[in-house]
């Protein structure tokens, strides 16, 4: 099969298009023929070696976390899917590889593709929607009437998180550039702050939850918009000791995480705020819940551009510019 392969970390020249063996299935996996694959900044960060300690992949490696496609083969332990099923998923850590014609996915990580979406739209959903779900539903337990601040509202996670929070009945604030204010409002943002003209810290006060996706300076400012007892959930770091425990990291990695997050955890304690780091995981059950929201019209995909499979390196470069509204997708079929 054809695939885009990473031969070494820091490969700024791009991934290599190659013919590679079709992956072998494990008992609890299905083989998906890829029709479309979502592109995430996480793919670029793995390519550049930024996650070597957290995700020690063996090279060469096929990148790609989001997939929408058709089941062509199932393992002997699979019960819920059969060949011909239209599905989508966030591929599992250490089994990623949707920048290819075929990718194996655990049955537990797979969901049926929303009936009202195209392949490209479906491929844009899993990673960002699961991130939003695990942050707002699972971690924050966001309730109707609570106030949530979602940073970078026009990005991949932001566009999903705004819609999900609105669906849950929360009051939603976000930041974006002036050209994207109409977009985030159309997705359900009650307060849309143009970050080029205003500082969110001057506008927002007494919030229950902040979903942080930006740098350390923004993370520190986010503490100050929360009420006592509020939650600061960061998907951009720094990783905390609880995350190190969750992934079973070696002792020196746990120590590093403790040191990296010590400052923000100390500041959070002083202000009576809870800080936690979230690294999303594949989850087919949660993705099934998201499917129901999509089919009911509560959540819609936001796709900026669709690239041909041969343009995978160009698609990744576009994602790295940070200018995409919503998601970028690669089309194979």
Secondary structure as UniProt FT lines:
FT   STRAND          2..6
FT   TURN            9..10
FT   TURN            12..13
FT   STRAND          16..19
FT   TURN            27..28
FT   STRAND          29..39
FT   HELIX           41..47
FT   TURN            48..54
FT   STRAND          61..62
FT   STRAND          66..74
FT   TURN            76..77
FT   TURN            83..84
FT   STRAND          86..90
FT   TURN            93..94
FT   STRAND          102..106
FT   HELIX           107..109
FT   STRAND          110..112
FT   TURN            115..116
FT   HELIX           119..123
FT   TURN            124..125
FT   HELIX           126..133
FT   HELIX           134..139
FT   TURN            144..145
FT   STRAND          147..150
FT   TURN            153..154
FT   HELIX           156..167
FT   TURN            168..169
FT   STRAND          171..176
FT   HELIX           178..180
FT   HELIX           181..187
FT   STRAND          191..194
FT   TURN            195..197
FT   HELIX           200..203
FT   STRAND          207..212
FT   HELIX           216..223
FT   TURN            224..225
FT   STRAND          226..234
FT   HELIX           241..246
FT   TURN            247..248
FT   HELIX           251..270
FT   TURN            271..272
FT   STRAND          274..277
FT   HELIX           284..295
FT   TURN            296..297
FT   STRAND          303..308
FT   HELIX           309..311
FT   HELIX           312..320
FT   TURN            321..322
FT   STRAND          327..331
//
